[in-house]
């Protein structure tokens, strides 16, 4: 039995982890923390029968856990993860703090210096379908961001095959839970209902760095134009990707590239010709659905990708990473 700790259990990703762990046949919760709600039970904060009592992180018995999930904002995870590693406990961090191996790039996008650069060399980027072998031996996994998970999974097969052109336009629409549980004006009901709001458009959103990390490894001169948008749904991401592909490849060739990459993947749903990914293909599951659409001009394609931002885009992928780290079936704990 694997014993886990959850740091920051009262946000959407932390609560989603509690829900997933409760059904996992090989895992038991050792403890869960919340700095704002220590002493309370989860049932006092969410409409759930979960009676887990929350504690302060300073009081957490770190060594009682085999692995600790960190569900904290960026910059808040660095020192907390360092404490876990000093205690010899493996860590899965859902923040951005260990996703980027270069501390200068981290500071450029997150506007704060990295205080635990000594840990960056042992951090593995936890995009399961791409880094599975490294994840299996990892002591620190950096769980990917929700937007990069969709974009990278949608384009990685083309990039790996050397078929992806450098110019990428990514239009990604996200449910409001992606903004977190903390109250802010932009997520008020009246602000977002019957509305669609683009933000950090062009080359401004910090998740671009993760897209460049994965796709740029194969296409060094990559140019990503990214438009994230909030839409009035609770959860889900739909990314529409406009890309150039080697014009010498026909539709059968491109589909063969994706089949080779994902044909045996339990959480990738490759849609048949003529179908496009929708939120309903993925919301409530740990799957990413991918649709491929050729345009009349050779070499121009539209790739659609959908995922649940709280599952495959966050907590579900974190549990998938844990399963890989401990040699379990990747589908363990998932019935969807």
Number of C-alpha atoms within 10 A of each C-alpha: 8 14 16 25 25 27 26 26 26 24 17 20 27 25 20 17 23 21 14 18 18 14 14 15 12 14 18 16 17 20 22 25 26 22 15 12 18 15 14 15 16 23 13 14 12 11 8 10 10 14 11 18 17 24 22 16 18 10 8 18 12 22 17 15 22 18 26 28 27 28 26 23 14 15 18 14 22 22 14 17 25 17 13 19 18 10 12 14 20 23 26 27 29 28 21 23 28 32 23 19 18 13 17 14 14 20 13 12 14 17 11 13 14 20 13 15 15 10 15 18 11 15 24 24 25 28 25 23 16 17 13 17 12 16 24 19 14 23 17 27 28 27 30 28 23 23 27 22 27 29 28 21 24 25 23 21 23 23 20 17 13 13 21 22 19 18 16 18 17 22 20 24 24 28 21 23 20 22 14 13 13 9 9 9 9 13 20 11 12 10 13 18 12 10 11 14 14 13 13 12 13 15 14 15 17 15 20 20 20 21 25 19 17 21 24 18 13 19 18 11 13 16 16 20 17 24 20 23 20 22 22 19 16 13 19 29 32 29 27 23 23 18 21 19 22 15 12 9 13 14 15 8 11 20 19 14 17 19 14 11 19 17 13 9 14 13 21 20 19 21 16 11 12 9 13 20 23 19 22 14 20 27 22 17 20 27 23 28 26 28 22 24 16 18 10 8 8 15 19 16 19 18 20 27 32 33 33 30 32 27 27 29 29 27 28 23 26 27 26 24 27 27 20 22 23 16 11 15 10 20 16 17 20 16 10 10
